[in-house]
Amino acid sequence: MFVASAPFGLFDYLRVPYRVAAPPDAEAVGAVGALRREAAGTEAPAMMWVRDGGEPRHRHYSGTFSVAGLRLAGTVTTEHPHRLLAGQGRDWHRTETVSTGDGREISAVWTSDRGDIFLPFDPGAVMTCLWSEAYTRLGVTARVRSAGRHSAVRAYYALRPALPRSVQLVLRRRLARDGAVPSFPSWPLETGLHDMYTWLLGLTTALAGCPVPYIAPWPDGHDWCFVLTHDVETAQGCADIHVLREPERRHGYRSSWNFVPLRYDTPSRTVDGLVAEGCEVGVHGLKHDGRDLASERVLRSRLPAMRAAAAGWGATGFRSPATQRGWDLMPRLGFDYDSSYTDTDPYEPQPGGCCTYLPFLNRELVELPITLPQDHTLFSVLGHRDGTLWLEKAKELRRRGGLVLVLSHPDYAHGPALTAWEALLEEFDQDQTMWQPLPREAAAWWRARAASVPVPDAGGWRIAGPAAARGRVVEAARLDSHGVA
């Protein structure tokens, strides 16, 4: 359907059919990529974008920016298209201003006299910048804030083993109170990345002159996904699993339970009982001391014991204590999936978020983001007295066709947290539009989807690849202004 001069990250992620081929006139090779409708030939209008190949060779700005009403982050060229498309005799005019957070204009989206569109950024690089949380290190202010927060968190975890639980909670509340909440990503819901998908799909639909097909996020005709996960932090939490599991049984839910191998004993009968009920068991770090991902050296030393625990439990998933994470380290865990990233959360010991409410791939690792605020953060740290925020965000993610992935702890399942948990389960137990998989099933589906693509079939589309039996093709023209699906 489309041909591009370079890989186009947005289409790779959404699974829009296109092929990569160098254009015969050598247009847009090197620093700029071009995408156009294949059947129309090289004279057809193209979408062009500045390719991100490491340190840019052009004048640029790096940080958060606004375009078309969206808040994003990454690297934006400040050059005029004429400078990057030497020899292309086109007249360009601005159609969208690109500005910094304080409103300073730095660039623009351009349209040529023949209908070409020029993006001053690489959409795929923006996606990776947000998924990986690289935006927290862009710009001097962000780097200073990130370094200061990292030092505070490191000091907290160094002292934590010797601190009573009450003191730990006071320090967490102080971290939440004293840490300046950034304007990006928004909390409790950040939509900029998904709104970018919709905006760019609209532009490429106009280029194609027909609806753009892609593979729907969820299988078997489901509109959204609801995943229940639990981290068991202490021996008492292990003994209290029934407090959260019993409401799940009543409503017919399955869930995942992540245990810490070297902090307490996890009885085999506990693991076997959960598995027999159709639940899943995962690994929650090694000692729950906030050190597993402190460095490559520490991870390398601890990984054999974590992998041994996974083998003994039949676990394929991982979540780090305190959702500690590092983009380059996560794939080295060797698990099938990880669920240590929040979509957005300024109140966690490692604040930030991957800015998405859909799964994504970090090399071969499937990331399943936590998309509702943690129970401990919401009720113990921030002091919420009911689950209104949980329900409101879950309903909005359902409307957007997203992943509602909740993390609760049997260690803290009392008072408002327990009441809110039961209300959340009850709210959706009769929802026929919901897919309610285990995390490993959601990860397996996302991997199959990523290996599949729509292909033409008798005037329509079918899916070629491992998602063929369960997936469906939808068209971008049917999207509204709120999301991808």
N, C-alpha and C positions, 0 to 999 in steps of 0.2 A: 504493500500500500504506500509506504514511504521509503525513500532512499536517503541516507545521510552520509556525509563525508567523514564522520567520526562517530563513535558510540555516543548515544544520547541517553543519559542516565535515567531521565524521567520515563521514557518508553521501556527501558529495561526493567524498571521496577513495576510499572503498571501492567506490563506484558502487552504492549501495543506492537503489532507486527510492523517491522521495518527491516531493512538490510543496510549494511555499511559497504559503501563502494566509493573509491576516489572519483570525483567528477572529471569528465573528459577535458574540461577547460582549466583544470587545476584550481578552480575557484575555492576559496575558503579553506585551503589546506594550511596546516601549521597551527597558528594561534587562534584561528576561527573555524568553527564547524558550521555546516549548513544542512538543513533538512527540508525536503520538498516532496510533493506528491510524485511518485515514481512514474506514473503513466503520462504525466504532463511534460516530461523532458526537462532539460536544463534551463529552458527559457521561462519556466514557471516560477512564480514567487517562492522564496525560501524563508524559513526561519533560521537566523544565524545567531550564534552565541560565542562568546569568548571562552575558549577552552582553558581549563585549569590544569596546567602541567607543572605544578610546583611553583617556584618563585616567578611571578609574572615578569615579562620583559617589557611591559608597558606601564605607563603611569596608572596607579590604582589606589583604591581605598579598601581597607579591610576592617570589618566590624559589623555591627547591626545596621540595617538600612531599611528604608520604606520604599515600596513601589506598588502602584496600582491599589493602594489602600492596604497592602500587606506588610507585615513586619517579618524580615528575614535576617540572615547573617551570612557573611562570606566575603569574598573578594570581588570588587566591582571595578571594571576599567573606567577611567575618567577620560579616555581618548575618544575623539570623534570617529565614527565608522570609516571615514575617508582614510584615516591614518592606518587602520588595520586591514583595509581592503584596497590596497594600492592598485591602481589600474582599473578599478571597477567604476565606470562612469555613471554613477547614479546620484540623484538628488535626494537628500535625507531630511526629514523633519521630525521633531520631537512629538511623541504621542503620550509618553508617561514620564514624569520626573522621578528620578531616584535621589533620595535625600537621606541624611543622617538622622539619628534620633532627635537631635535638636532642631531639625528643619533645614539644615544647610544643604543646598543642592550640590550634588557631586557628579551626577551623570544623568542619563535618560535612556528610555527605550525609544528606538528610532524606527520609522517606516519610510521606505524608499518610494520613488515616484511610480515604480512598477508593482508595488505591493509587498516587497520584502520587509521582514521584521528583524531588527537587530537587538538582541539582548546583551547588555553590558556585563553579564555574569553567566556562569555555567550552572544551569539548574541542577545537574547531577552533583556538582561540587557543593552547592548550597545544601542539598539533601544530606550529604556526608558530613558537612560541617555541623549541622544540627543533630543528626543521629549520634555523632561521636562526641558532642559537647565541645568541639573545638572553639566554638564561639565564646566560651568562657575565658579563652586566652587571647582573643583578638583585641588589640588596642592596649595602650598603656594602663588605662584605668581598670580594664577587665583583668589584666595580668596581675596588677597589684592587689585587687580585691581577691582574686583566686589564690594568690600566694598567702595572703593573710588568713583567709579562711582555712586553707590547708594546714597552716601551722597550728591554728586553734584546734582543729579536729585531731591532728596528730598528738597534741598535748593531752587532749581529752582521753584518747584511747590508751595512751601510755599510763595514765593515772587510773583508768576505769577499773581494772581488776581489784584495786585496793579500796575502792569507794563503795560505801553502802548504796543500796538501790535508791534510797530517797535523795542522796546527794547527786547521783547520776542524773536523776530526773530534774533536779534544780539546774544542773549545768546544761542539760539539753534545752530547757526552757529559756535559759539565758542566751544560749547560742541562737535560738529562734528569734528571741526578742531583739538582741543586739545586732544581728546580721541584717544589713540593709537589703530589703526585698527589691530585686531589680525589676525594671519594667518589662524585660524580656528574659526568658519566656513568661508569658502571663500565667497567673495561677488563680483558680484551680484548673483552667483549661487554656491551652495554647493551640490556635488553629492556623497560624500563618503558613506553615508548610503545606497543609492540606488545601488551603485556599489557593496556594500557588499551583498545585496540581490542577485545580479546576480552571484557573485563569489560563494556564498554558494549554490545557486540553481545548479550551474555547478557541484560542489562537490557531492551534493546529487543525481543528475542525474547519475553521474558515479557510485555511490553506488547502485542505483536502477537498472542500466543497461537498462533503458528505460526513455522516457520523463516524467517529473514530472508535474502533472496537478495542476492548481490553478485557482481561479476565477478572471477574468479580472477586472481591477479597475472600468470600467465604463459600464453602462447598454446599452441595445438596439443596440449593435454593434458599439457604438461610441468609438473613439480612444483616445479622450482627453476631457477635461472639461474646460469651460470658464465661470467664475462667476463674475458678476459686482456688486460691493458694494460701498456704499457712507456713509460717516459720516457727519452729519449736526451739526456743532459746534456752530452756532450763529443764532440769529433771522434773520440776513441778509442772511445767508446761506439757511435758511428755505424759505425765499422769492425768492431765486435765484435757486431753484431746477430745474426750466425749462431750465437753461443754459446747464446742463448735460443731462437732460431727453430728450430734443428735439432731439439731435443727436441719442439717443437710439431709439426713436420712428421711425426715418427715416430708420434705419437699422434693425428694428424688434427685438430689444433686450428687455429683462426684467432685472430688477435689484432690489437690496435691499437698503433700506434707513433707517439708524439708527439715532434716535432722542434722545435728552437729555431731560428728563422729567422736571427738575427743573431749567433749565438755561434760557429757553424762552418758549413762548407759541407755541405749535404745533396745528394749527387749525384742527379740525376734517375733514374739507373739503379737506385738504391736504392729510391726511391719507386715506380717502375714495377714493379720486381721484387716488392715486397710486395703491391701491388695485384693483380698478375697471379696471385699465390698465394691471393687471396681475403681478404687482410688490409686494414686500414684505416690511414690516416695522419691525425694530428691535430696541432694547434698547441700547443706547450709554452711559452707566453709569447713574449717578443720577444728578450731577452738573457740570461735566466736570472740576473737580478740581484736578484730579490725586489722589484722596483719597479713592476711592471705595474699592480697594484691598490692602490698606495700612496695614491692619491687619485683623485677624478673627473678632475681636470686631467691627471694623468699618464696615466690610462687613455685619455682623449680624444686625447692627443698620440701615443700608441703604437698605438692601435687600427687606423688605416689600414694600417700596415705589417703587422700581424698578420693583418688581413683579406686583404691582398694575398697573403701567403704561403699562407693557406688556399685562396684561389682558384687559385693555381698548383698546389697539391697535391691539389685536390679534397677538402679537409678540411671536415667539418661539426662537429667536436668540439674542445673546449678543455680543457686542464688547466694550472693556473698552477704555476710553480715553487714548490717548498716548500709546495704546497697553500695558498698565500695566497688569501684569499677575503674577500668582503664582500657581504652579502645584497642590498643595494640596487645594488651595482655589477655583480654577475654578469649580470643580464639585459641590461645595456648592451653586453655583448660581441658580441651579434648572432649567436652560434653556435646551432646546433640543440640541442646539449647541452653540459653541463659536467660534469667529473668531478674537482672540486677539493676536495670535502668528504669527510672521513673519517666513518665512523659513530661512532667513539669513538677518540680517541688523545691522551693527555696528554703524549706525548713529542715531538710534532712542534714545529717552530718556532712555529706558531700552534696551540696545543692546543685541545681541545674536541671537537667532533663533532656531527653532525646527529641522532644518536640513533636512526637507522633503518637497517634493512638492506633497504629497498625504495626504488625510485626515487620522486621527487616532483617537483612543478612549483614553480618560482619565477617567477611570472607566466607568460611564454611559454617559459621555458627549462626543459628537462628536466634534473634533477640525477641523476646516477648515482653514488651514494656509494661510496667505496673502503671495502670491508668486511673486508679482511684487512690486518694491519699491513704497512707497506712493508718491502721486503727490506732496504733500507739501515738503517731504524730497528731492525728486529728483530735483524739480524746484526752490523752495524757499530757501532751506537750502544748497544744493550742487550746485545750480546755473546752471543746465543743460539747454540748450537753445532749445532742441528738444526732441522728444520721441524715439530716436534711441535705447536707452537702453531698454525701454519697449518692442519695437518690436522685438529686437534680443533675449531677454530672453523669450518672449512669444513663439516665433518660436522654440526655443530650447526645451521648456517645451512641446510644441505640439509634437515635434519629439520624445520626451521621453515618451509620453503618460501620462503627468502629469496634475495637476490642475493649471490653470492660474486664480488666484483670484486677482483682482485688486481693490484697494481702492482709490477713488478720493473724493474730497470735493467740494460742490458748493461754499463754502466760499472762495476758492482759484482758482476758474475756470476762469482764464483769461490768456492772453498772451500765452507763450509756453505750459503751462499746458492744456489749452483748445484745442489748435491746436493738441497736442499729443493725447489727449483723442479722438478727432474725427478721427485721423489717425488710432488709435488702433481699434476702432469699424469698420472702413471701411476695414481694413486688413483682417478680419475674417468673415465678414457677409455672404459670400457665401461658407464658408467651410462646406462641408457635413460630414466631419469626426468629427465635434465638437458637444459635448453636452452642451447646454446652459441653465442650470437649475437655479432656485432660490437657495439661500443657504439652505433653509429648505428642498428642494427636494434633493439636494446633500447629506445632512446629513441623510435623511430618507433612501436613497439608501445605504449609507455606513453602516448604522445600519443593514439593511436587508442583505447586503453582509456578515457582520461579524457574522450573525446568520445562515449562509448557508455553505455547503461544497460539493465538487464533490463526486459522488458515481459512481461505475462501472455500465455500462449499455450497454449490447450487444456489447461488444468489445470496447466501448468508454467510455465516461463520460457524466453524466447529473448532474444538480445541485439539491440538496435536501435542502429545506428551503425557506424562504420568497423571496430570490433572483431568484428562479427557473424560473419565467416567463420572466424576463428581462435580466438575466445574461448569461454569456457564459464562458465555460472552455477553457483556453489556456494552452499551454505546455511550460515549461521552456526551452526545447531544441531549441525552435524557437526564443529565445531571442538573441539579439546581445550584444555587450559589453557596451551598453549605458544605459540600464534601465530595469525596471521590465516588461514593457508591450510594 
